[in-house]
Amino acid sequence: MKPYEWMVKYTPQTEWIEGRGILMWLAEVFGGIGAGLYLVALYFNSVWGMVLGWLIVIALKGGFHLAYLGKPMRFWRMLLKPQTSWMARGFIFMLLFIVFGAVQLAYSWWLPGTTGEAVFMVLAGIMALLVAMYTGFVMNYVNGIQLWNSALLPLLFVLTGVLDGLALVIAASVFGGNIDVLAAEAISRTLLITTAALIAIYLWSATYIGSAGRQSVIRLIHGNLAPIMWVGVILCGIILPVVISWFTHIAGATSAPLLIIAIISEMIGAFALKYAILKAGTYGPLIPVSAH
């Protein structure tokens, strides 16, 4: 695109999804997966799940995020100005989650059932929730991209993070994890249907925010991003897991091959959803097209 065309045409954002921006996408996906797994593991009282979720946030979300910044040794300067940046607040949430989670895991390992464990479970759980949702606030803060100017984004990212966590604890059951699979499947079914409805409402509402929002939705539904949206998000991320979950519910028993297919499908959906939303973000023209 020629420089002057940015003034008169719809311009897709590239900073967070192309080149080094791929690192940002990966950081946010793994942040949702790790935080969601931690929350689900808290509910099922699965220590291994809490440990794995905690490690995913540290190693994958934190690692990719620091790599994206380019000069990771300077990121601490950002922490000094949380009042001006959701990115800074996000790092604070992540650091607090790491600290509270470490203390809670120590209690769960050596002093289970104590008041200290309960207190730090609550604190770490709150921080995990904020880690899962703050990406939505970061994107919402970018006023120039209408697709992202929705209060539904943080909620959508939390729901998908919890779904990813449920998929991973169900995966653990295939390999002998002490998880109530039928209960996890029941929660997953409800959240999958809720997420599908929320995605529909989110895209529908984006078309009313402005012309750039409509342009983004068109790209997702009918344009170059439609295969990612329909195959990656809708088919793999929602339809297949729902069908398999209902089959498990009706049969009253689990099938390891079907569970593995559902888990892989949900993971594909997790990566596809954030990729599609980041890729579809579009700046509106500064000069109205009708004037030319």
C-alpha positions in Angstrom: 0.0 0.0 0.0 1.3 3.4 -1.0 1.6 5.9 1.9 -1.1 8.2 0.7 -3.6 5.4 0.4 -3.7 5.1 4.2 -5.6 8.4 4.2 -8.4 7.3 1.9 -8.7 3.5 2.2 -9.5 1.0 4.9 -6.2 -0.1 6.3 -5.7 -3.5 8.2 -3.6 -3.2 11.2 -0.3 -5.2 11.0 1.5 -4.3 14.2 0.1 -7.1 16.3 -0.3 -9.9 13.8 2.4 -9.6 11.1 6.2 -9.9 11.4 7.1 -9.6 15.1 3.4 -9.1 15.8 3.0 -12.9 15.5 4.7 -13.0 18.9 2.0 -10.8 20.4 -0.7 -13.1 19.0 1.1 -16.2 20.5 1.6 -14.4 23.9 -2.1 -13.6 24.1 -3.3 -17.1 23.0 -1.0 -18.8 25.6 -2.0 -16.3 28.2 -5.6 -17.3 27.8 -4.8 -21.0 27.8 -2.5 -20.8 30.9 -4.9 -18.6 32.9 -7.9 -20.6 31.9 -6.3 -23.8 32.8 -5.3 -22.4 36.2 -8.9 -21.3 36.9 -10.4 -24.7 35.8 -7.8 -26.5 37.8 -8.8 -24.5 40.9 -12.4 -25.6 40.4 -11.4 -29.2 40.1 -8.7 -29.0 42.8 -6.1 -30.3 40.3 -2.7 -29.3 41.5 -1.0 -30.6 38.3 -3.3 -28.4 36.3 -2.5 -25.3 38.5 1.2 -26.0 38.0 0.9 -26.4 34.2 -1.3 -23.3 33.9 1.2 -21.3 36.0 4.1 -22.5 33.9 2.4 -21.7 30.6 1.8 -18.1 31.7 5.4 -17.7 32.8 7.2 -19.5 30.0 5.0 -19.0 26.9 2.9 -15.9 27.6 5.7 -14.1 29.4 8.4 -15.4 27.0 6.6 -14.4 23.8 5.5 -11.0 25.3 9.1 -10.1 26.2 10.4 -11.2 22.8 7.8 -9.0 21.2 8.9 -6.0 23.2 12.3 -6.2 21.5 14.2 -4.9 24.5 12.9 -7.1 27.3 15.4 -5.8 29.9 13.7 -2.4 29.8 10.1 -3.6 30.2 10.2 -2.7 33.9 9.9 1.0 33.0 6.4 0.2 31.7 5.4 -1.1 35.2 6.0 2.4 36.6 3.1 3.9 34.7 0.1 1.5 35.1 -2.2 4.5 35.0 -1.4 5.2 31.4 -1.2 1.8 29.8 -3.3 -1.4 29.8 -0.1 -3.2 28.7 1.6 -2.1 31.9 -1.4 -3.2 34.0 -1.3 -6.5 32.2 2.3 -7.1 33.1 1.5 -6.2 36.7 -1.4 -8.7 36.7 0.9 -11.4 35.3 3.6 -10.7 37.9 1.1 -10.8 40.7 -0.3 -14.0 39.3 3.1 -15.6 39.2 3.9 -14.6 42.8 0.5 -15.5 44.3 0.4 -18.7 42.3 3.8 -19.7 43.5 2.8 -19.2 47.1 -0.5 -21.0 46.6 1.2 -24.0 44.9 3.6 -24.2 47.8 0.7 -24.3 50.2 -1.1 -26.9 48.1 1.9 -29.1 48.0 3.1 -28.9 51.6 0.2 -27.4 53.6 -3.1 -28.4 51.8 -6.3 -27.4 53.4 -4.9 -24.5 55.4 -6.3 -21.0 55.5 -3.1 -19.7 53.8 -3.8 -22.0 50.8 -7.4 -20.8 50.6 -6.4 -17.1 50.7 -3.8 -17.5 48.0 -6.1 -19.6 45.8 -8.5 -16.6 45.8 -5.7 -14.0 45.1 -4.1 -16.1 42.4 -7.5 -16.9 40.9 -8.4 -13.2 40.7 -5.0 -12.5 39.0 -5.5 -15.4 36.6 -8.9 -14.0 35.6 -7.4 -10.6 35.0 -4.5 -12.1 32.9 -7.1 -13.9 30.8 -9.2 -10.8 30.2 -6.8 -7.9 30.1 -6.0 -8.4 26.4 -9.5 -7.4 25.6 -9.0 -4.2 27.5 -5.7 -3.5 25.7 -7.4 -3.9 22.3 -10.5 -2.0 23.4 -8.2 0.9 24.2 -7.2 1.3 20.6 -9.9 3.7 19.5 -8.8 3.7 15.8 -9.9 0.1 15.3 -13.7 -0.1 15.6 -13.8 -3.9 15.6 -12.0 -3.9 18.9 -14.1 -1.1 20.6 -16.4 -3.6 22.3 -16.9 -4.3 26.0 -17.6 -7.9 25.0 -13.9 -8.6 24.1 -12.7 -9.2 27.7 -15.6 -11.5 28.4 -15.1 -13.4 25.2 -11.4 -13.9 25.9 -12.2 -15.1 29.5 -14.7 -17.6 28.2 -12.4 -19.0 25.5 -9.6 -19.2 28.0 -11.7 -21.3 30.4 -12.8 -23.5 27.5 -9.1 -24.1 26.6 -8.5 -24.9 30.3 -11.4 -27.4 30.2 -10.0 -29.0 27.1 -6.6 -29.5 28.8 -8.0 -31.0 32.0 -10.2 -33.4 29.8 -7.0 -34.3 28.0 -5.4 -35.2 31.3 -8.3 -37.6 32.0 -7.4 -39.5 28.8 -3.9 -40.2 30.3 -5.2 -41.1 33.8 -5.7 -37.6 35.4 -8.1 -37.6 38.3 -10.8 -35.4 36.7 -14.6 -35.8 36.5 -14.8 -35.9 32.7 -18.6 -35.9 32.5 -18.7 -32.8 34.7 -16.0 -31.0 32.7 -17.9 -31.9 29.5 -21.1 -30.5 30.8 -19.5 -27.2 31.7 -17.7 -27.2 28.3 -21.0 -27.7 26.4 -22.6 -24.8 28.2 -19.7 -22.5 27.6 -19.3 -23.5 23.9 -22.9 -22.6 23.2 -22.5 -19.4 25.2 -19.3 -18.5 23.4 -21.0 -19.1 20.0 -23.8 -16.7 20.9 -21.3 -14.1 22.3 -19.3 -14.2 19.0 -22.4 -13.7 17.0 -23.5 -10.7 19.2 -20.0 -9.3 19.1 -19.8 -9.4 15.3 -23.3 -8.1 14.9 -22.7 -5.1 17.3 -19.4 -4.3 15.5 -21.3 -3.6 12.3 -23.1 -0.7 14.1 -20.0 0.9 15.6 -19.0 2.4 12.2 -17.9 1.7 8.6 -14.5 0.3 9.6 -16.2 -2.1 12.0 -18.5 -3.3 9.2 -15.5 -3.7 6.9 -13.8 -5.9 9.5 -16.9 -8.1 9.9 -17.2 -8.4 6.1 -13.6 -9.6 6.0 -14.3 -12.2 8.7 -17.6 -13.4 7.2 -17.2 -13.1 3.5 -13.7 -11.9 2.8 -10.1 -13.2 3.0 -10.5 -14.2 6.6 -13.7 -16.2 6.1 -11.9 -19.6 6.0 -10.2 -18.9 9.3 -13.4 -17.8 10.9 -15.7 -20.5 9.5 -13.3 -23.5 9.5 -11.0 -22.5 12.4 -13.3 -20.8 14.8 -16.8 -22.1 14.0 -16.2 -25.6 12.8 -13.1 -26.6 14.8 -13.6 -24.4 17.8 -17.3 -24.8 18.4 -19.3 -27.3 16.2 -17.0 -30.3 16.5 -16.5 -30.0 20.3 -20.2 -29.5 20.8 -21.2 -32.5 18.7 -18.6 -34.7 20.4 -19.6 -33.5 23.8 -23.3 -34.2 23.2 -22.4 -37.7 21.9 -20.4 -38.3 25.2 -23.4 -37.0 27.2 -25.9 -39.3 25.4 -23.6 -42.3 25.5 -22.9 -41.7 29.2 -19.3 -42.7 28.6 -16.2 -41.2 27.2 -14.2 -42.2 24.1 -10.5 -41.4 24.2 -10.2 -40.9 20.4 -13.2 -38.6 20.2 -12.0 -36.6 23.2 -8.6 -36.1 21.6 -10.3 -34.9 18.4 -12.4 -32.5 20.4 -9.4 -31.2 22.3 -7.3 -30.6 19.2 -10.3 -28.9 17.6 -10.7 -26.6 20.5 -7.0 -25.7 20.5 -7.3 -24.9 16.8 -10.3 -22.7 17.6 -8.4 -20.9 20.4 -5.5 -19.9 18.0 -7.9 -19.1 15.1 -10.2 -16.8 17.1 -7.5 -14.4 18.3 -5.7 -14.5 15.0 -9.0 -13.6 13.2 -9.8 -10.8 15.5 -6.3 -9.3 15.4 -6.0 -9.7 11.7 -9.4 -8.2 11.0 -8.7 -5.1 12.9 -9.0 -2.2 10.4 -8.4 1.5 10.5 -11.0 3.7 8.8 -9.9 6.3 6.2 -9.0 9.7 7.6 -10.5 11.4 4.6 -14.0 10.2 3.7 -14.0 8.2 0.5 -17.1 10.1 -0.8 -14.9 13.3 -1.0 -12.8 11.8 -3.8 
